[in-house]
Amino acid sequence: MPDQETDQETDQERAAADLAATVSQLMRRLRVASPQGSLTPSQRTVLGRLANGGPATTADLARAELVRPQSMRVIVARLEELGLVARSPHPTDGRRVLFSLTGDGEEAVASVRHSKHAWLADAIAHRLAPDEQRTLADAALLLKRLVEE
């Protein structure tokens, strides 16, 4: 007879694997739903990070995205060429530079977010019954609790 604790761990592992796979699929669908333009996923991530966290150095961005500073410099340089980010001196350390969104960068982030949210809202409204929509709202709260630090 299987141990009840082992069955519970197996169920939790299966739920974790299913959830991770589904979240990955959802993220891919959201990327497809938003305007790609000439931006790479890494560039879009940096724009989002600057939109949410405010100005940052390339070192800060590299640490946050778990990439080498040299790689982040290439990403930020391209965003600067596109006029989506601008550099300014660091307020306390003249050797460092801060990058922040320009007006065009803010518009790009807003456009991407709007497209993603519109697709998801439409999918929820048209593919889920009202009771499923309530269940999804409850699940969203649970997921938020899982990722809060």
Secondary structure by P-SEA (a helix, b strand, c coil): cccaaaaaaaaaaaaaaaaaaaaaaaaaaaaaacccccccaaaaaaaaaaaacccccaaaaaaaacccaaaaaaaaaaaaaaccbbbbcccccccbbbbbbcaaaaaaaaaaaaaaaaaaaaaaaccccaaaaaaaaaaaaaaaaaacc
